[in-house]
Amino acid sequence: MKNLRTYIALCALILFIFGIQAIALASVPLRVSIKFILDANGNRPVSGNLNTNAEVNAEVDSGNSILRTTYTEDQIQLIEFVDLSGVSQHFTANIYNDTQFNALRTAAENDPATYHWRTDSINIYINGGAGSARGSFPPGNQYILMNQWCGNTPSCILHEIGHNLNLMHTHEPCCTNQDECSDTITDNSGWTKDQVAQNNFGATYANLNASQKNQVDLVYNNVMSYHTDEPQLRLSTCQRGRVSTQNYTDRSWMLGRTPIHVNKFAPFCGILQNGSFSFPYCTLQSALNAGGLNNGVLVLEQGAYTMTQETINANVEIVTRSGASTVDRGVQLWILPVDLASSTNPAVAGAVKAAQDEDTAERTILREALTLAEKAAGPEEKSVIRAETEVRAGIHRANAIKMLHEAERYATGDEKLAVQLELAQRYRQAGNCVLAEKYYGLVATATDQSALREEALRRSKQCSAETNTSQ
């Protein structure tokens, strides 16, 4: 399976080949329940922006289009429309009135049957109020109240869901980075596009360079901005990260499928990994090997991935995030021994078994650290855990390499090539391209398998290129 270049091709072809059951495009379904609060006569508002199913569907369609084009993994999943009678005292509850806004939520939580309050979705109540709309931030993020005159374009529903997913307005005045995202420039809800440009770059929009215009557009046309004279279509990298983090936190109740993140570029990749956005799997194959895929969605961070198994025997979907991804199926082009611990050479078998023990000890440390990190109070504590884990795990990693060198001393033939290739791969993963290239070179020189020789040389050159790029 090669070169699945676009989001649609990636989803469609994988679903076709593996026979995975899905509806429409693969995605992480964000469950939403719509409740229309009726007046005392059992009627919806006679006018407004959101007084019909069709208007709600149109906003959801627009929102999902934005989520696709900005390469998020989510799609809004409308699970129901409910006409809610018998609670007409909330028919004109205005979002700007805290008492009215909170009273509806309290009543719904205390009487879930009457208010059709759900614990497995975001509850959106739509009434005849004359205001706009208001969402709820985590952890109480199951509730949105929408009046009839929300002005966000093209999707007020997506804007409000953004708050439930921990996104603030781009002009939010609370923090150093305003909206807690350093990749969005300073904004003010009353500024024109020229004023955003002037206040950030000292020039009108027309006189900015391409990079500066892009930064202005990212804020001015942001889903979470108040600049409604132009379509609000964009989300920043930081905003997408906040959404993915909140998604995973609330996966048990908010999502129709569980996201399983794969990101080979993640910080501390390989030290801690459980499939969350904060601790993703480093490779697609490691995610597949971990299991637990049923009713999941493999979320591939933009990049190229490889899987070596023939099929995925699970009810799982695959989507790409932040940009296009490719998935190739690995092909066996050479033959080398794998079970070196069963070597007929006792010295080789003993050294390899000792390396395996060190690998097992490292994985145990990583599992224990992952449990601690999930319970950590905040990012700083998680960073401390990661750093301490890297030190402890690094000792076992170094010991494993030492024992592989011991195995290399006694190995011969293909067994020696297998050990040297493993050393090359471990040095490359550690960022030591000098030693990686040395061992790739030894493999390329000694092997009589042309495909192995070519691959060893290719990986050696690739390691050099990666090192030069990062400098």
N, C-alpha and C positions, 0 to 999 in steps of 0.2 A: 504494500500500500504506500504509494509515493506521491510526494508533492501535492498535498491537499492545501492549495494556496489560499483559499478564501474560507471565511466562516461558514458559508452555506455548503461549499464543497466538502469541507472538513466534516460537518455534521452529517450531511446526506450520505456520503460515501461510507463513512464508518457505520452508520446505522444500517446501510444496505448490506455491507459485507458481513457484519457480525449478527445481523438479525435482531438488533436491539429494538424493543418496543418504545415508541415515542410518538408524541403528537407535535405536528409542525416542526419548527426548528428546535434543536436541543438547547436547553437553558436550565438555569436554577429558578424554579417557579417561586415567585414571591406571592404568597396567598393573601387575597384581599376580599373582604365581604362588604357589599354595599347595602346600606339600609336607608331607605327614604322614609323620613318621619312625616306622617300624614297629619293634616289638620283635623279639627273636631268633626268635620263632615266626611272624613276618609279620603281626602284629596291631596295630591301633591301640589306644589306651587304651580300656579298657572303660567308663570313666566320665569326666566332666569337662564343662567348659563349651564346649569346642571339639573334640570328638572325632568329629563327623559333618559331612558336607557341608552338611546342612540348617542346622546351627548356624552354620557359617561364612557361608552365604548370608544367614541372618537378620541377622547382624551387619553384613554388607556392605550389605544393603537399608536397615537403620537408619542406617548411616553415610551412604549416598547421600541419604537423606531429609534428614538434617541439612545436608549440603552444598547441597542445593537450597534449603531453607528459609532458610539463612543467605546465600543469593545468592553462592555461590562458583561458579566456572566448572567445577570438577572433578566427575567421577564416578568411583568406583572401578570398574575393569574387571577382573573375574576372568578370566584367560585360560586357567587350567587348574587341575585338582586332580591331584596326583601322590602315589601311595602309594610311599614311598621305602624299599626293603628293602636289606639288606646294610650298614647303617650303625647298627645297634642300639646301638653303644657310646654314641650320643648320645640314646638314647631317654629317659633321665632327666636330661639336662643341664639344670641349673637356671639361670634367668636371673640369680639373685643371685650366682652363682659366676662371677667374671670369667674364670677359666681355662676353665671349661666353655663359657661363652658365646662366647669368642673362638676356642676350639678348633674348634667347629662351623663357624664362618665360614671359618677358615683352611683346614680340610679341604675345604670346598665350593669355594673359589676355586682350590685346587690340583688338584682332581679334579672339574671341572664336570660331566663325563658321569655319574659315579656319583651325585653329589649333585643332579643336575638344576639346577645353578646357571645362572641366566640373566643376561645382560648387558643385556637389553632390558626389564627389569621389576624391581619390588621383590620380593625373594625372602622369603617368609614360611614359616618352618619351624615346624611344630606337633608337639610331642612329648608324652610322658607325665610331664613334670616337674611338681612340686608347687607351683611358684611362679606368678607372674602372666605378665607379658610385658615385652619390652624391645626398643626400636627403636634405630636408629643415626642419628646426626646427620650432615649433610653435612660433608665430601665423601664419606665412606664410607657413604652412605645407601641401599645396595642390600639391606640385611639386617634382618630382624626374627626374633626367637625368641619363640614363644608357648608357655608352659606351660598348664596346664589350669584355673587358678583366677584368671584376671584378673577384677577386680571392676568395671571401668569400665562404666557403663550409659548408653545401650543398646548401645554399640559400642566394645569394647576394640580392635578392629582399627583403627577410625578414630583412636582416641587414639594408638596406636603409629605409624600412618602420619603423624600430626601431627609426631612427632619427626623422621621421615625428611624432612619438608618444613620443617624448621628451627623447629618450635614447641617451647618449653619448658613445663614445668609452671607453672601460675599462681603457685605458691608457691616457684618456683626462687630460691634465695638468692644467685645469682651476681652480680647487677648492680644498678645504681641503680634501675632500673625492675623489678627482680626478673626477670620473664620477657622483658625487653627490649621491653616494650610499655607505653607511657605511658598508654594508655587502659584498662588494667586496674588496679584498686586493690590495696592490700596484702593478701596472702593468706597463710594458714598451713594446711598439710594437716590439722592436728588441730582447727582451729576449727569451731564450729557457725556457722550462718548469723547468729545473734545476735552471736557473737563477731567475725565479719567486720564486721558493722555497727558494733559498739561500738568496735573498734580503728581504724576509718576515720572514723566520724562521731559517736562518743560517745553513741549511742543504740541501743536494740534495733531490730530490723528493723521491727517493727510501728509504731514511732514515727518512721520516716524519711519524707521526702517522696518523691514519685514518681520524681524524678531519682535520688535516692540509692538507692532500692530497685532501680532499673534497674542501677546500677553494682554493687551487691552481687550481683544475679542474674547479671550478665555474668561475674563471677568464680566464684560458687558453682555455677552451672549450666554452667560452661565445659567444653567437650570436653577441655581439658587440665588440669582440676582433679582433686583427689583426693576431692572431696565426692560420694561415691557414694550417699548417702541420698536424693538427688533426681536426676532424669535430667540427664545432661550433654549439652546441646543447643546451646550457644551458642559463637560465635567473634566476637572483636572486629574492628574495622576494621584495626587494626595486625596482628593475626594473619592475617587474609585477605591483607594485603599481603605478609607474609613468605612465605606459601604461594605466592602468584602469582609472586613474585620467584624462589623456588627452583624452581618449575615451569619457568619459562623457562630458567633455568640448566641444568636437566637434561632439557630437551625432547627431545634427540637419543636418549635411551635410556629415559626413564621414561614418556613420553606417547605415546598412540596417534595424536594429532593435534597440530599445532603451534598454540599460542595466538597470536593476532594482536590486541594490545590497542588499543582506541580509547577515548580519554578527553580530552574537550575541556577538562576542568577541571584537567588535570595541570600541576604546576609547570613553568615554562619551556616550556609547550606551543608547539610550532612551532620551537623552537630546535634540538632534537634529536628525531628520531622514526624508529624502526625497527620498531615493533610489539611491543617488549618491554614488560613492566609498568613498568619504570623510564623508558622512552622511547617512550610510546605515540603512535600517530597521533592528530592533533587532531580529525579529522573522519572519518566513515565513507567519504566519497568519496575522501579522500586515501589511505586504506588500500586501497580498490578500485583506484585509479589506480596504486599502487605495484606491484601484481601479486604473484606468489608465493603465491597463495591455495590452490592445490591441497593437499588433505589438511590444511587449516587450519581453525581455529575463530576467527571474529571475536568477540572478547570486548568487549562494549560496557559501559563504566562507566555506571552509572545516569544516565539523561538522555534527551533527545530528539535524534535524528539524522536526517539527510536523505541520500538517494542520488538522483542525477539520471539514471543510466543505467537502461535498461529491464530488463536481465537481468544476472545474474552467471554468467558462463560458466566456472565452476570448481567443483571438488568441495570445497565449503566449507560450514561450518555457522555459525550465529550464536547466541550466548547473551548474556544480560545479567548484570551483576555488581554487587553491593552494593545492588541494588534494581531495580525495573521500568524498562524502557527502551521508547521508542517509535521507530519507523522510518517516516518518510514519504518517498514518492517525489516529488521536485521536479517541478513542472509549469511548462512554458514559458508565461508570460503576457504577455511583451513581447519586442520584437525590437530589439536593439542590435548594432552591429558589434563584432567580436571581434579580427579580424586588422588592428589599426590600424598595424602595421609595414608594411603594404602599402597604406597610404593614398595617394591620388593627390596629397595635399598633402605635398611633400617635408619641410617643417618638422615636421609632425605625425609622419610616418614616421620621421624621424631621431631625434626626441626619444623616441618610443616604443621604437625599437630600442635606444637608450642605456639606457632603463629596464630593458629585457629583459636587457641585458648585466649590469647591476647585480644583478638578481634571480638570474641564473645564477651570478655570483660569490658571492652570499650562500649559495646552495644548495651550492656547492663547499666553502665553509668549514664548513657544517653537516655535510656528509658526512665530511669529514676529522676534525671534532671527535667525531663519533659513533664512528668507529673508535678514537680515543684513549680515549673514555669507556668503551667496552667492555673495554679493556685496563687501565683504572684499577684501582689497588689497593683502593680503598674509597670510601665516600660522600663524604668530604672532598675527595679528589682529583677525583671526578666533579663536585662543586660548583664547584671552581676552574675546571675545563674549561668548564663551562656558563657561568660568569660571563665568562671571557675570550672565549668564543665569542660571547656576546651583544654584547660591545663591538665586536668585529670585524665581526660580521654587521650590527650596527646601523648602521655607517657606510654599507654598501652599501644597506641598507633606506632610509636617509635620502636617499641619492643617487638612488635609484629614484623616490622621491616628488618630489624636486626636478625630475627630468626629466619626470615626469607633469604637473607644473605648467607646464613649458615647452610640452608638447604641448597643454595646455588653452589656452594663449595663442593658438595658431594654429588650433585645431580649430573647426569649425562644425557645426551641426545635430546629428544623432544621434552623430557621432563625438565631439563635445564632451560630450554627455550620457554617453557610455560612459566617457570619461576622468574626468568628475566623479564618476560612480558608483563607479569604481575608487578614486578618492581618498577618498571617503566610507568605503568598506569598509576601506581600509588604515588610516585614522585610527581607525576603530572598533576594529580589531584591536590597534592600539597603545594603546588606552585613552584616546584624546583625543576625548572626545565633543563638545567645543565645536566643533572643526573638522569632525568627522563630521557633526554636525547641520547645520552650515553647508552642506556639499556635498550632503547628502541634500535639504536645502531648495532648493538651486539646481536639482537634478534634478526635484523635485516641481513647481516653478514653471514650468520650461521645457518639460517633456514634454507631448505631446498623447495619450499612452497612459495611460488611466485606471488600469490595473493597475500600471504602473510608478510612477505618482504615489502610489497607495495604499501600495505596498510601501516606497517611499522614506520616506514619513511614518511608517509602522509601524516601520521599522528605526531611524529617528531617535528615536522615543519609547522604543523598547526599549533603545537605548544610554543614554538618560537614566536609565531604571529600573535598569539594571545598575550604573551609577555610584552611584546613591543607595543601592542595596543593599550595595555594597562599602564604603561609608563608615561 
